[in-house]
Amino acid sequence: MDILFSRVFWGVIVLLIGLSIILGAFFKINFPFFRVVISLILIYFGFQMLIGAFTNRGSWGSNDSVAVFSGAQHAPNNEDLRREYSAIFGSQIINLSQLRLNEDHNVEVNAIFGSAKIMVSKQQPFRIKGSAAFGSVKMPNGGETVFGDQNMSNTEGDAPGTLWIDANAVFGGVEIFVVD
């Protein structure tokens, strides 16, 4: 958001307006200046939303649970388990197999033009909701969704200490594995 208030941004805008006027007056070239500027601003905001710049988590470079154009591996215990892991044009490996939860916990894993692999223990009660849009979410039981939603659980009813996993893939892939 700071870019809209920077001197560089407005300097470029003024230069493009001047260039557009010169091209139209001397060379009879019509340049759709305002459409291009609005398109660039929308692309900028869209990219900022994808990488989470408008959230209270800080910048994406300082948050190690978000992998942008990179890869990351996590093996959290009960104390440092995060609520969200994201791979944007990158990859994440999230090993949740060492967790032994006493109370329910929600984890959201997002793969946007990236990939994520999640490992869970078969002793840990879990419920998975996989959602995909032009992507792939592969469940431990062999089920897969490429467009829409799919649910899976290894427990009957509401067991205490259930790990709720919300796996989302948009032009990316999420794989969930069960380990011993």
C-alpha positions as CSV (number, residue, x, y, z in Angstrom):
1,M,0.0,0.0,0.0
2,D,2.9,2.3,0.6
3,I,3.8,2.3,-3.1
4,L,0.7,4.4,-3.9
5,F,2.0,7.2,-1.7
6,S,5.7,7.0,-2.9
7,R,7.4,9.7,-5.0
8,V,8.6,7.0,-7.4
9,F,5.1,5.8,-8.2
10,W,3.7,9.3,-8.9
11,G,6.8,10.2,-10.8
12,V,6.3,7.2,-13.1
13,I,2.6,8.1,-13.5
14,V,3.4,11.7,-14.5
15,L,6.1,10.5,-17.0
16,L,3.6,8.0,-18.5
17,I,1.0,10.8,-18.9
18,G,3.5,13.0,-20.6
19,L,4.6,10.2,-22.9
20,S,1.0,9.4,-23.7
21,I,0.3,13.0,-24.7
22,I,3.5,13.2,-26.9
23,L,2.7,9.9,-28.6
24,G,-0.9,11.0,-29.4
25,A,0.0,14.5,-30.5
26,F,3.1,13.9,-32.7
27,F,2.9,10.3,-33.8
28,K,-0.9,9.7,-33.7
29,I,-0.4,6.7,-31.5
30,N,-3.2,6.1,-29.0
31,F,-1.9,4.6,-25.8
32,P,-4.6,3.4,-23.4
33,F,-2.8,4.9,-20.4
34,F,-5.5,4.8,-17.8
35,R,-6.4,1.2,-18.6
36,V,-2.8,0.1,-18.3
37,V,-2.3,2.0,-15.0
38,I,-5.5,0.6,-13.4
39,S,-4.5,-2.9,-14.6
40,L,-1.0,-2.6,-13.1
41,I,-2.5,-1.4,-9.8
42,L,-5.0,-4.3,-9.7
43,I,-2.2,-6.8,-10.4
44,Y,-0.1,-5.2,-7.7
45,F,-2.9,-5.5,-5.1
46,G,-3.7,-9.0,-6.2
47,F,-0.1,-10.1,-5.7
48,Q,0.1,-8.4,-2.3
49,M,-3.1,-10.2,-1.2
50,L,-1.7,-13.5,-2.4
51,I,1.5,-13.1,-0.3
52,G,-0.4,-11.8,2.7
53,A,0.9,-8.3,2.9
54,F,-2.5,-6.9,4.1
55,T,-2.7,-9.2,7.1
56,N,-1.4,-8.5,10.6
57,R,1.3,-11.2,10.4
58,G,3.9,-8.9,9.1
59,S,5.7,-9.0,5.8
60,W,5.9,-12.4,4.1
61,G,9.7,-12.3,4.3
62,S,9.6,-12.5,8.1
63,N,7.0,-15.2,8.5
64,D,8.6,-18.6,8.1
65,S,5.2,-20.4,7.8
66,V,4.8,-18.8,4.3
67,A,7.1,-20.0,1.5
68,V,7.1,-17.6,-1.4
69,F,9.4,-18.5,-4.3
70,S,11.2,-20.9,-1.9
71,G,10.9,-24.0,0.1
72,A,10.4,-24.7,3.8
73,Q,10.2,-27.7,6.2
74,H,8.4,-27.7,9.5
75,A,8.2,-30.3,12.2
76,P,6.3,-28.5,15.0
77,N,5.6,-29.8,18.4
78,N,2.4,-29.0,20.4
79,E,3.8,-25.6,21.5
80,D,5.0,-24.2,18.2
81,L,2.2,-25.5,15.9
82,R,1.0,-22.7,13.7
83,R,-2.5,-22.2,12.5
84,E,-1.5,-21.6,8.9
85,Y,1.1,-22.8,6.4
86,S,1.3,-21.5,2.8
87,A,3.3,-22.3,-0.3
88,I,3.0,-19.6,-2.9
89,F,5.2,-20.4,-6.0
90,G,7.1,-22.5,-3.5
91,S,6.9,-25.7,-1.5
92,Q,6.3,-26.7,2.1
93,I,6.9,-30.0,4.0
94,I,4.9,-30.0,7.2
95,N,5.6,-33.0,9.5
96,L,2.8,-33.2,12.0
97,S,3.5,-36.8,13.0
98,Q,5.0,-36.0,16.4
99,L,1.9,-34.1,17.6
100,R,-0.1,-35.5,20.5
101,L,-2.8,-33.0,21.1
102,N,-4.9,-32.9,24.3
103,E,-7.4,-30.4,22.7
104,D,-8.6,-29.7,19.2
105,H,-6.4,-27.7,16.9
106,N,-7.0,-26.2,13.5
107,V,-4.3,-26.1,10.8
108,E,-4.8,-24.5,7.4
109,V,-2.4,-25.4,4.6
110,N,-2.6,-23.5,1.3
111,A,-0.8,-24.2,-1.9
112,I,-1.1,-21.4,-4.5
113,F,0.9,-22.2,-7.6
114,G,3.0,-24.4,-5.2
115,S,3.1,-27.7,-3.4
116,A,2.6,-28.8,0.2
117,K,3.2,-32.2,1.8
118,I,1.6,-33.0,5.2
119,M,2.5,-35.9,7.3
120,V,0.3,-37.0,10.2
121,S,0.5,-39.9,12.7
122,K,-2.1,-42.6,12.5
123,Q,-2.4,-42.5,16.3
124,Q,-3.4,-38.8,16.2
125,P,-7.1,-38.3,15.6
126,F,-7.5,-36.1,12.5
127,R,-10.2,-34.7,10.2
128,I,-9.2,-33.4,6.7
129,K,-11.2,-31.1,4.5
130,G,-9.5,-30.8,1.1
131,S,-10.6,-28.0,-1.3
132,A,-9.1,-27.6,-4.8
133,A,-9.6,-25.1,-7.7
134,F,-7.5,-26.1,-10.7
135,G,-5.2,-27.9,-8.3
136,S,-5.0,-31.3,-6.5
137,V,-5.5,-32.4,-2.9
138,K,-4.5,-36.1,-2.3
139,M,-5.9,-37.7,0.8
140,P,-4.2,-40.5,2.8
141,N,-6.9,-43.0,1.8
142,G,-6.1,-42.5,-1.9
143,G,-8.9,-40.1,-2.6
144,E,-8.2,-37.0,-4.6
145,T,-10.0,-33.9,-5.6
146,V,-9.0,-31.5,-8.4
147,F,-12.0,-29.2,-8.3
148,G,-14.3,-29.0,-5.3
149,D,-14.2,-30.4,-1.8
150,Q,-13.5,-33.8,-0.2
151,N,-13.5,-34.8,3.5
152,M,-11.7,-37.6,5.3
153,S,-11.4,-38.7,8.9
154,N,-9.5,-41.4,10.8
155,T,-11.9,-41.1,13.9
156,E,-15.5,-41.7,14.6
157,G,-17.4,-38.9,16.3
158,D,-15.6,-36.0,18.1
159,A,-12.5,-37.4,19.8
160,P,-10.8,-35.0,22.1
161,G,-7.5,-33.6,20.7
162,T,-8.6,-33.9,17.1
163,L,-6.3,-32.2,14.5
164,W,-8.5,-30.4,12.0
165,I,-6.6,-29.9,8.7
166,D,-8.0,-27.5,6.0
167,A,-6.0,-28.2,2.9
168,N,-6.5,-25.8,0.0
169,A,-4.9,-26.0,-3.5
170,V,-5.3,-23.3,-6.2
171,F,-3.2,-24.2,-9.3
172,G,-1.1,-26.2,-6.9
173,G,-1.0,-29.5,-5.0
174,V,-1.4,-30.7,-1.5
175,E,-0.6,-34.3,-0.5
176,I,-1.4,-35.8,3.0
177,F,0.4,-38.9,4.2
178,V,-0.2,-41.1,7.3
179,V,2.9,-42.3,9.0
180,D,3.5,-44.7,11.9
